[in-house]
Amino acid sequence: MPTVYLAYGSNMGHRRQNINDAVKLLNKNGIKVTTVSKPIETKPIGGVPQANFLNGVMAAETKLAPEQLLSQIKMVEQKIGRVKNLKNGPRPIDIDILLYGNLKIKTDKLQIPHPEITQRSFVRNPLKEIAPHLRLP
């Protein structure tokens, strides 16, 4: 199974519980989370004024194809209460696919590696924590 790296963030409600719930739901839906970085508190980027985020990265294994993985992630986000009604708005959970093995994908719905992976310290630093030998694209 390929290793996938997912970024997570939460800035609504019980942020740590939202992250823990996301890990549990991912594990129940074909995405075996193997490592979770320590969350770091960050200020929101863009959007409306809102609370700080807890951000981090997790490693997982899955047999799901990238598009199926994305679909499962969106379902997990919805179960935790995410409603997409405001771009860069507050959210109980946000999960992005950063890397999927060595695949490179660019479609209207999905881009792997994530296009902003190297520009976000709240992604780079947690990735270094859980996968210090990983080379970013």
C-alpha positions in Angstrom: 0.0 0.0 0.0 1.3 3.5 -0.8 2.0 5.9 2.0 -0.1 9.0 1.8 0.5 12.2 3.7 -2.5 14.3 4.7 -2.5 17.8 6.3 -5.1 18.5 8.9 -6.5 21.7 10.5 -9.3 22.7 12.8 -10.3 26.1 14.2 -13.9 25.5 15.3 -15.4 23.8 18.3 -13.2 21.4 20.2 -10.2 21.4 17.8 -8.3 18.5 19.3 -11.4 16.3 19.5 -12.2 17.2 15.8 -8.7 16.0 14.8 -9.0 12.8 16.9 -12.5 12.1 15.4 -11.1 12.6 11.9 -8.3 10.1 12.6 -10.9 7.5 13.9 -13.2 8.1 10.9 -10.3 7.8 8.4 -9.3 4.5 10.0 -12.9 3.2 9.6 -13.0 4.2 6.0 -10.1 2.5 4.3 -7.3 4.9 5.4 -5.0 3.4 8.0 -3.4 6.3 9.9 0.0 5.3 11.0 1.5 8.5 12.4 0.1 11.9 13.5 2.3 14.9 14.1 1.9 17.1 17.2 -0.6 19.8 16.4 0.7 23.4 16.2 -1.3 26.5 16.6 -1.3 28.8 13.6 -3.0 32.0 12.5 -5.6 31.7 9.7 -4.4 32.7 6.2 -6.9 34.8 4.2 -10.6 34.7 4.6 -12.7 36.4 7.3 -11.5 37.1 10.8 -11.5 33.7 12.7 -10.0 31.7 15.5 -6.5 30.2 15.3 -6.0 26.7 13.8 -4.5 23.6 15.1 -2.5 22.2 12.2 -0.4 19.2 11.5 0.2 16.3 9.2 -0.6 12.6 9.3 0.8 9.6 7.4 -1.5 6.8 6.3 -1.7 3.8 4.1 -4.6 3.0 1.8 -5.6 0.8 -1.0 -8.0 3.6 -2.2 -7.2 5.3 -5.5 -6.4 9.0 -5.2 -9.9 10.0 -6.3 -11.5 7.5 -3.8 -9.3 8.8 -1.1 -10.4 12.4 -1.8 -14.1 11.2 -1.7 -13.6 9.5 1.7 -11.8 12.6 3.1 -14.7 14.8 2.0 -17.1 12.4 3.7 -15.1 12.5 6.9 -15.0 16.3 6.9 -18.8 16.4 6.5 -19.4 13.9 9.3 -17.4 16.2 11.6 -19.5 19.1 10.6 -17.7 20.9 7.8 -19.9 22.9 5.5 -18.3 24.6 2.5 -20.1 28.0 2.4 -17.2 30.5 2.7 -13.8 30.3 1.0 -11.1 30.1 3.6 -13.7 30.4 6.3 -13.6 28.7 9.8 -14.0 24.9 9.8 -14.2 22.1 12.3 -11.8 20.0 10.2 -9.9 20.4 7.0 -7.9 17.6 5.4 -5.8 18.0 2.3 -3.9 15.3 0.4 -0.3 16.3 0.3 1.4 13.3 -1.2 0.3 9.9 -2.5 3.3 7.7 -2.8 5.3 9.1 -5.8 2.2 9.9 -7.9 1.8 13.2 -9.7 -1.8 14.1 -10.5 -3.4 17.3 -11.8 -7.1 17.3 -12.5 -9.9 19.9 -11.8 -10.6 18.2 -8.4 -7.2 17.0 -7.3 -3.5 18.0 -7.5 -0.8 15.8 -6.0 1.7 16.8 -4.7 -0.4 19.6 -3.1 0.6 22.8 -4.9 1.4 24.7 -1.6 3.2 22.0 0.3 6.5 23.8 0.3 5.1 27.2 1.0 3.3 26.4 4.3 5.5 26.0 7.4 2.5 24.4 9.2 2.9 21.6 6.7 6.6 21.5 6.2 7.6 21.4 9.9 5.1 18.6 10.9 6.2 16.6 7.8 9.8 16.9 9.0 8.7 15.6 12.4 6.9 12.5 11.2 9.0 11.8 8.0 12.4 13.4 8.4 13.9 11.6 5.4 11.0 12.6 3.1 12.1 14.7 0.1 9.6 17.3 -0.9 8.9 17.8 -4.6 
